[in-house]
Each structure stands twice: as C-alpha cells, then as structure tokens.
C-alpha cells in the first residue's frame, strides 16, 4: 500500500491505514449471523486502537444504536460523538457517580452489591436513568457472584426499583466452541433470566456469536471481530480493518555469521541482505516478534514477498532479512500486519493476541482513514 502514490507523502517511520468501510462491513456481517438480535459494538480502548472518534460515527451512521465501553471517560467521549445512541459502562458505577452518569445518559453495568445499592438509592430518591445488571456465570472478574445473585433474585423489589434495561453475562471460553464451560454458562444465565423475567439479555462477544442462536439473546456485543481480528474462529468473511507498515530506513549486505541487534541474539547463517525498519516496541510492535538463534519470530511483507525478522525488536527499530526479496531499498514500506500478514498471525508470532497488538498501537504511527 503506497500513500505516496496517491499524492500523500509520509514523513513518519511507521503508518496505519484504517478502513472504516471494512469496519462497517464487519459489523453488518456479524449482524447477519444473528438476525434476531441487536448487534451492538464494543468500542473500548479507543475502539481497539483504531480511533473511537472515527469508529463510532462510522458505526452509528451504519445503524449501530448501542455501544459498550469500559470506563466513564470513554462513555463521555462516545456520548459526544453519537448523542442519540445507548452507551453502557462495562466497568460499572464509580462510587458517588450515579447523578453524573445519569445526567449524561450513560448506563452503568452494575456488578457488585455496592453498585446495586448506590443505583437503587439514586432511583429511590427520584433519580432517573437506565442501567444493566451483570451476573457472573463463570468468568470470575466482574458481575454478581452466586451468593450475590441469589440475594438479588430473591428480592423482586430490586428489579422493580432498578428497572434494568439489560441483564448480561460474559462467556469465558467462547473462542473454543467445544469447551464445556460454554453450555454451563448458558445454563446458569438461563437460570438467572428465569428469575428476572421480561428484561432484555446479552451474553455473547464476537466469538460467542458463532455458538448459535441459543446464545444470542436480545443483544450481541462484538469487539475484536469488528476490527478484523478472527482468532481461531475464521468462519465469517471479515475484512481487514487495520494495515500497519514500517518504512525501510537502511539496507546492508553482511557476511555469514554476522550478529544482528541487541544481545547478538541471532547471527546470519549465510551472506545476507538486511533491511532496518522504523518500528519497535515503543510503537506496539512487540519485542517478542523478533527472532533469535533459538526461535523464529514474525515476518513482514515487502515488495510482494514475505521476509522474516532477524534479531531482537528494539524500542524504535526492527530488522528483516530480505535476502530473497530483490530490489529492497530505503524508503520502501513493509507490512507488519494487514491483508498479507493477518493480524492474528503477527500477534501469535510475538506470543500474544490480536487484541494486544491493536490496543498497543503507539502514537508515532501516521494514521490514514479510508472508506468512511
């Protein structure tokens, strides 16, 4: 992908191309898989690193009416970008914040007895505002645990006072369809729903959509798959949203046995041509993407071919072995992940996951938005 070719000259060492049209297409693809449910969008962590200020308007224009974020600050930003949408705060209700959230029409996802009590007190005092209630069915992070769930469902007045707009839980192993925890969590969630009738429900994340209609309920909450991450469930024609590239800063020919990078972690095995790339772990291109004499690292895509990384990734630089790629020169661009190097493949080579790659994208990337 060549920005210079379209008249846009880059002065950065690394750049991102973010396809908002692909983002919207992925949302629509997932929506088609759950026709009986509302397809929301999880846009926490700056919309998984792509820029919430661009992602939310694109999704809202496409018809997304409900957004989920982690923090109140994120919720306030989404509210400013899409005033007429529903915004849920997954991390719950900060102490003393009921009036502030209600005033901004933000919906806290209540998951502790303290949060339940504070929001109920706000409603008893005549306060207005909607909320969700989170029941933990097996993740053991947030949400009412078994004892607190029992207390809640045994007090019907709480449901009346809170009048939740949504009840929800979160699958721990949705990306492993055969994991027995999936049906176990579904059964526990249904037990809760039987005690809080007539409230819309939400259980699934991206991967959970593929577990079938019985898991979908009223609202689905996709995250990573909106942004082109697939994980082990590559069942839908999802499009690449983010393409990350690094500029070639220098090219050199070296003899066999030449050490490369910090710690001389790897040496060339034959006479080689090396390309130094202007990207490193300060840009979120993880250190473990590098290679050593003991392990293979990631690859990049340059001039139509793959080239392996050689040596450690440092703060600002990485090195690729381009011996088999003719004509590489300073100023060329190497794809780190995108249409030729899938996000999840690049992340796996760095012993991590696509989520972490996206949400770690650094400030030094030049960003270009297309398609929306």
C-alpha positions, 0 to 999 in steps of 0.5 A: 500500500503506497500513500505516496502514490496517491499524492500523500507523502509520509514523513513518519517511520511507521503508518496505519491505514484504517478502513472504516468501510471494512469496519462497517462491513464487519459489523453488518456481517456479524449482524447477519449471523444473528438476525434476531438480535441487536448487534451492538459494538464494543468500542473500548480502548479507543475502539481497539486502537483504531480511533473511537472518534472515527469508529463510532460515527462510522458505526452509528451512521451504519445503524449501530444504536448501542455501544459498550465501553469500559470506563466513564471517560470513554462513555463521555467521549462516545456520548459526544460523538453519537448523542442519540445512541445507548452507551453502557459502562462495562466497568460499572458505577464509580462510587458517588457517580450515579447523578453524573452518569445519569445526567449524561445518559450513560448506563452503568453495568452494575456488578457488585452489591455496592453498585446495586445499592448506590443505583437503587438509592439514586432511583429511590430518591427520584433519580432517573436513568437506565442501567444493566445488571451483570451476573457472573456465570463463570468468568470470575472478574466482574458481575454478581457472584452466586451468593450475590445473585441469589440475594438479588433474585430473591428480592423482586423489589430490586428489579422493580426499583432498578428497572434494568434495561439489560441483564448480561453475562460474559462467556469465558471460553467462547473462542473454543466452541467445544469447551464445556464451560460454554453450555454451563454458562448458558445454563446458569444465565438461563437460570438467572433470566428465569428469575428476572423475567421480561428484561432484555439479555446479552451474553455473547462477544464476537466469538460467542456469536458463532455458538448459535442462536441459543446464545444470542439473546436480545443483544450481541456485543462484538469487539475484536471481530469488528476490527478484523481480528478472527482468532481461531474462529475464521468462519465469517468473511471479515475484512481487514480493518487495520494495515500497519507498515514500517518504512525501510530506513537502511539496507546492508549486505553482511557476511555469514555469521554476522550478529544482528541487534541487541544481545547478538541474539541471532547471527546470519547463517549465510551472506545476507541482505538486511533491511532496518525498519522504523518500528519497535516496541515503543510503537506496539510492535512487540519485542517478542516478534523478533527472532533469535538463534533459538526461535523464529519470530514474525515476518513482514511483507515487502515488495510482494514477498514475505521476509522474516525478522532477524534479531531482537525488536528494539524500542524504535527499530526492527530488522528483516532479512530480505535476502530473497526479496530483490530490489529492497531499498530505503524508503520502501514500506513493509507490512507488519500486519494487514491483508498479507500478514493477518493480524492474528498471525503477527500477534501469535508470532510475538506470543500474544493476541490480536487484541494486544497488538491493536490496543498497543498501537503507539502514537508515532504511527501516521494514521490514514482513514479510508472508506468512511 
